[in-house]
Amino acid sequence: MQQAIDAMDAGARFIVSPGFGPEVVDYCLEHGIPIFPGVATPTEIQAALSRGLRILKFFPAQPLGGIQYLKAISAPFGGVEFMPTGGIGLMNLGEYLRFPRVVACGGSWMATPERISAGDFIGIENDVREAVGAVKAITSDAA
């Protein structure tokens, strides 16, 4: 929970966590802080729903079975939307973004710790541009 407090003190406007930590979720809700906890199971989705949350991080997406698993576990939970992260890259970004219940995807492949440490900000910028182009192509196809 201290990380959430520190993040808010540093100016964060929302919290995204890797898992469903009841203490962190409850703290954020009590303080009016938007929280997007990570979920991997129907039980965790139900825990989030019981607290009124409707947008959840799905993590780790690819190791859990990717878009097929997300479609399966989300089926009984109408009105819940997801932000998949974990193993997502340009090769599978489209399959996630085409699923109407996905509102965003994580893209840590663009800014790895190694690239940041090396100061490869031009490479990061290029990967971000490529990802934005892919998203634009996907969303224009859907229109």
N, C-alpha and C positions, 0 to 999 in steps of 0.2 A: 504494500500500500504506500510505503514511503516514496517509491518511484513515481507513483501517480501524483502525490503531493508535490514532490520536487518538480515534476514536469509542469504542473499548473503554476507553481511559483515562478517558473522560468518563462511563462507566457503561453503555454499550450492551451488550446481551446477545446480539446477533446482527448480522450484516452483510448488507445487500441492496445489490447493485451493478448498474449499468446493463448491463454486459456481462460476458463470461467472461474475466476477467484471471487467467491461471494463477498469477501471483505472489501475488495477493491470496487466491485460493482456497487455494493451497498453504499460505500463512501461516496462514490461519484454521484449516485442517484440522490443521496441526501444533500449534496452540495450543488445540485443542478448542473453537473458536468456531464456532457455527452460521453457515453462509454460504449465501445464496440468490443465485447469480449470474444475471445476465440472459442469456438465450439468444434467438436469432432463427432458427437454422438447425439441421438435423439434425446437422451436424458439431459444433456447440457442445453440443448435447444429449449426443452421444457423449463429448465431452471431459468433461462433468460426470459422466456415468455411470462413466467410467474412474476417477474419483476417489471414487466411492461416493455421489454426491449424487443425491437422488431428488425433491427439491422445488426447482423452478427458477422464476425470474422470467421471464416472457415479455414482451419489450420490443423495440420499441414496438408494442403489440398492434394497434391500429387501422390505423396506416399500413402494417403488414405484410400486412393482409388480414383482420384481426379473427378472430372465432371460427372461421370456415371454415378459415383458414390454420392456426390452432392445432390444430384437429381433424386436419388433413391431416398436419402434421409430427409430431404426437404419436402417431399411429396405430401406427407400428412400435415404439414404446417403452413397452410395458406397464409399469406400476408407477411411472411418472414422473408427478408432479403439478406443477401450474403456478399461479403468481400473476401474472396478466396486469396490465400497467400500460401507460399511454400511450394517451390518447384514450378512456378509459373514463369514462362519466358515467351519470346516471340513465337515459338513453335506451337504453343497451345493457348495463347492469350485469346484468340478468336473463339475457340470452343467454349470458353468460360463466358466471354462477353455476349455471346449470342443467346445464352440462357437468360430469359427475362427476369429471373430472380437474382441475378448478379448485378450489383450496382457499381462495383469497382473491383479491381484486382491489384494485389501487391506486386511490386516489380523490383525486388532487391537485386536482381541480376544486373540492373543498370548501374548501381552504385555499391559495388562490393567493398568490404573493408580494405582489401588489397589495393583497389583502384584509388580509394580515398587517401590511404596512406602514401601512395606513390604520387599523389597530386595529379592524377590523370583526369582532370576535370573536362578536358576537351573530349576525351573518349566517353566519359559519362554523358556529356551534353549530346554527343552524336547518338548514343544508345537511346537517350530520352527522346530525341527527335524521331528516331526510327520507330519507337514505341508509339509516340503520338500519331505518327503517320499510319501505323497499323490500326490504331483505335479509330481514327477518322475513316479509314477504309471500311472497317467493320460496321461502324455506325451508319455510314452512308449506304452500305449494302442493305441494312435493315430498314431504311426509310422507304 
